[in-house]
Amino acid sequence: MDLIDRYLDTVRLLLPREQRDDIAAELRDVLMSRREDREAELGRPLTRKENEAMLREYGHPFVVAARYGRQQFLIGPQLYPLYALVLKVVVAAVAFAALVTGLVQAAVNPGQVGHAVGTALGVVWTGGFASVGAVTVVFAILQRTGLSARMLSTWSVDELPRISTRRRRAPAWFEHVGDAVVQTLFLLWWTGVLPVGWASIEAEPHGRLFFQLAPIWHTLYWPVVVLAVAAVLCDVVKLATLSRPRVAYALNIPVHAGMVGLAASALGADRWMMVTGAQVPPAALVAVDKGVNVGFYVSLILVILVSLAAIATNGWRLLRPQPAKPARA
């Protein structure tokens, strides 16, 4: 088989199916013309090595096919800077969680620093892969649904952050993307896809503390899933309607109302985390259990207060009169 034919057969495999024959015929004409020109210069047919050198000079089949194929990428160059920024924030959050986990392990077991370091590295390893995957999936969806183009074409200078002053406000689209990423990571954790490193902690001298969600969370499992999915969908709608901020205000109200209802339902329980132990003094076990559940109680009250404030704020933004647009001359 002629080297040019073999070269073109490889290129054809990588070309769009509907254009393979036309592009291959065009490439054949180009390569045959190059060969004829060189043979005319040398006054003789090209040797096999000379033919191979000519094809290498023209380019690898992968590179040549890429010139004719559609540009394909998981995350395009327009979204990549934002993707890299969000990825840094998420990875930093995972690293912080790993640091906290390691410090807790070291505090509970002062003589087992190596185990604490290993646990922290485990959180970085598993949490890092899951987090990077979640962020990549979110941005890949933005890339392929066309939301990225609308997000980058509909913007205002007033939305840009005030980096040179103390008051800093992230752009609206950045907030929505960040919320979607956080909610996705929460869903992965809640459904068990993203493992946690705090399910059990060793305690001196040879004991272990075990943490498990109380029955109230099993009862509220699906409401939590539905609310988280609804929050992600709302962020997607907000990205698609950036030029209409009142849509975002209207969507925020039912989401925060759902959070109020969910937190209020959870407050009806007498405990939210089951803390048990093996070879742990009863007094210490009671103290840990009480501290953890008091923390949950306070957190649920804060969720309700913050959500009510958000409902009031978004309701005011939704109902306040819109400023009149200046008349065109």
C-alpha positions, 0 to 999 in steps of 0.5 A: 500500500502506498504511504499516502494511502495509508496516511489518508486512511488514518486521517479518514478515521478521525474526520466527521463522517459526512465529510470524510470522502471530500476531505480525503480527496482534497488531502490526496490532491495536496499530497500528490502535488507535493510529491510531484513537485519534489520528484520534479526537483530531484529528477527521480521518484521519491524513496520510501524514506523521502515519502515518509519525511514528506508526510511527517513534515505535513503533520501527524494524522491526528493534527491534520484531522483536527484542522477539519473537525469541529472544535471539541472541548469539555470546558471551553476557553471562555468558561475555563478561567471561571472553572479554574477559580471555582475549582481552587475555591472548592479544593481549598474547602476540601483541604480545610475540611481535611485539616479540621478532620486531622486536627480533631483526630489529633486532639482526641488522640494526642499520641496518634499523629500519624493516624490523624495525618492519614485520615486528613489525607484520605479526606483530601483524596476522596473529597478532592476527586468527588469535588473536582468531578462535581465542579467539572460536571456542572461546568460541562453542562453549562458549556453544552446547554448554551447557558455559558454563552448567555451568561457571558453575553448578558452582564452589567458593569455594576455586577463586577466586584469592587476589588479596590474597595472593602465592599466586594460583591461577586457578579450575579452569574458567579453567585449562581454557579457557586450555589449550584456547585455547593448544592451539587456537592451537598447532594453527593454527600447526602446521597452517599456518593461523597464519603465523609471522614467524621463517621468515627473518631478514635478516642484515648486511650483505646476507645472510639466515638461513632457519629450517625445521623438521628432518625429525623434525618431518615424521615426528611431524607427525600424532602432534603433531596427534593429541596437541594435539586430544586435549588440547583434547578433554580440556579440554572434558571437564574443563569438563563435569565440573568437580564431579569433579576426579578426572576431570581428574587421570585425563585429565591422565596420558595427555596428559602421557604422550603428551608424554613419548613425543613429546619422547623420540621427538624427542630421537632426532634429531640436530637439530630446526631447519635453519638455512641462510643466504644471504651469511652467514659460515660461522662465524656460520651454524654458531654460530646453527645450534648455538645454536638446536638446543641450545635445542631439545635443552634444551627437549625435556628440560624437557618430559619432566621437567615432564610426568613431574612432572605425571604423578606429581602427578596420579597422587598426587591420583588415588590419595590417599584422599578426605576423608570428608564430614561427616555430616548432622545 
